């Protein structure tokens, strides 16, 4: 039977919590949410079969087992940290870690990223994906692109660009429900939902005093939302840079000439102030702001 090893991310969470004497402080140091840190501690407690901490209200102390186990964990982590790495140099190749929403990565970042890598071939770019509105911690990334309202406390937040939102549907779906001629005809359609692209502001723009839909399919990824629209699940809201290819192919069609010019959500570049002290990160931020000029941001 293969040996079962303790989860390393849980060991580092345990060491940080024990050193800080606080789950909240340890979570901030590791740049994860307190609930994520608590989950890691629970994983480790399940692994060792004993309690590591005694929680008394807001007070957090190590259990007797936790104190003895901490010595072992600290020594193990120190051994890993101090292990000689002869091929690792201090002048490591500069790299930028960026976390972006999947749809932004697919439709907007990848088509342009070669501009940066060709201009700066010495800088390694590492792209990670996050779910908008859910993953609200930078974790180990140097910067993020977030799709949201732009309210991120304690972070440097710069609006990258926003686009008008408009309604689209597949031709097959429109034929199936007998067509849609006016915004009021949407009352016979299935309105696909997304926390990223809410209907209520668009309704107001269209002169409809309707509440936010509360049923039908919900998809909190803009790319998957477009796929659902293309496959005839209903009518949804989208934006030009995501839908232009499907519109050109006739897979979806825009309904009406109504466009919500200032939707609640836009794309923002988000990072900690200290990230800009690294030249490669500053270069990437500057490149992003130039790659998506004012004409695009206000499109």
Secondary structure, DSSP 8 states (H G I E B T S, - for coil): -------HHHHHHHHHHHHHT-HHHHHHHHTS-HHHHHHHHHHHHHHHTS--EEEETTEEEE-HHHHHHHHHHHHHHHHHHHS--TT--SS---EEEEEEEHHHIIIIIHHHHHHHHHH-TTSEEEEEEE-TTT--S-TT-SEEEEEE-S--TTSEEEEEE---BEEEE-HHHHHHTT---SGGGGGGS-B-B-TTS-SHHHHHHTT-------SS-B--SHHHHHHHHHTTS-BEEE-HHHHHHHHHHTSSEE-SS--BTT-S-EEEEEE-GGGGGSHHHHHHHHHHHHHS-HHHHT-
